[in-house]
Amino acid sequence: MTLALGIDPGTATTGYGLVRLMPDGELVAVDFG
């Protein structure tokens, strides 16, 4: 299992997304905001 964290610095607000790569290649959104 692999977890990837993406950060969007934005101009007015910032954001993030955390996704999990499953063994079968499926991407699953874990959290975002």
Backbone as numpy.savetxt, mean C-alpha at the origin, in Angstrom:
# Nx Ny Nz CAx CAy CAz Cx Cy Cz
5.10 -14.08 1.82 4.24 -12.90 1.82 5.14 -11.67 1.82
4.82 -10.72 0.96 5.56 -9.47 0.86 4.60 -8.32 1.15
5.05 -7.36 1.96 4.28 -6.14 2.21 5.02 -4.97 1.57
4.25 -4.07 0.95 4.84 -2.87 0.35 4.08 -1.65 0.86
4.84 -0.64 1.27 4.27 0.61 1.75 4.57 1.71 0.74
3.52 2.39 0.28 3.68 3.51 -0.63 3.27 4.79 0.08
4.05 5.85 -0.10 3.77 7.14 0.54 3.59 8.19 -0.54
2.48 8.93 -0.46 2.18 10.02 -1.40 2.35 11.33 -0.64
3.41 12.11 -0.92 3.63 13.34 -0.17 2.57 14.41 -0.41
1.94 14.43 -1.58 0.88 15.39 -1.87 1.31 16.83 -1.65
0.39 17.76 -1.92 0.67 19.18 -1.66 -0.13 19.67 -0.47
-1.40 19.32 -0.40 -2.23 19.76 0.72 -2.26 18.71 1.83
-2.36 17.45 1.45 -2.39 16.36 2.44 -1.50 15.22 1.96
-1.08 14.40 2.89 -0.26 13.23 2.54 -1.13 11.98 2.58
-0.64 10.93 1.98 -1.38 9.68 1.98 -0.43 8.50 1.99
-0.99 7.33 2.25 -0.18 6.11 2.25 -1.05 4.94 1.81
-0.41 3.89 1.40 -1.10 2.65 1.06 -0.21 1.48 1.41
-0.79 0.46 2.00 -0.06 -0.75 2.36 -0.72 -1.92 1.64
0.05 -2.63 0.82 -0.49 -3.76 0.07 0.31 -5.02 0.39
-0.37 -6.14 0.28 0.25 -7.45 0.52 0.24 -8.23 -0.79
1.39 -8.81 -1.14 1.49 -9.67 -2.31 1.36 -11.11 -1.83
0.29 -11.76 -2.24 0.02 -13.14 -1.83 0.85 -14.10 -2.68
1.07 -15.33 -2.19 1.87 -16.32 -2.94 1.35 -16.59 -4.35
0.05 -16.44 -4.58 -0.51 -16.69 -5.92 -0.43 -15.47 -6.83
0.20 -14.37 -6.37 0.38 -13.18 -7.18 -0.69 -12.12 -6.99
-1.69 -12.40 -6.17 -2.77 -11.45 -5.92 -2.27 -10.32 -5.02
-2.67 -9.07 -5.34 -2.38 -7.92 -4.48 -3.61 -7.64 -3.63
-3.40 -7.48 -2.32 -4.49 -7.23 -1.39 -4.20 -5.93 -0.65
-5.16 -4.99 -0.68 -5.01 -3.74 0.07 -5.17 -4.05 1.56
-4.17 -3.69 2.34 -4.19 -3.94 3.78 -4.71 -2.70 4.51
-4.20 -1.53 4.15 -4.61 -0.29 4.80 -4.24 0.87 3.88
-4.94 1.99 4.05 -4.65 3.19 3.27 -5.24 4.38 4.00
-4.76 5.53 3.64 -5.30 6.73 4.28 -4.58 7.97 3.83
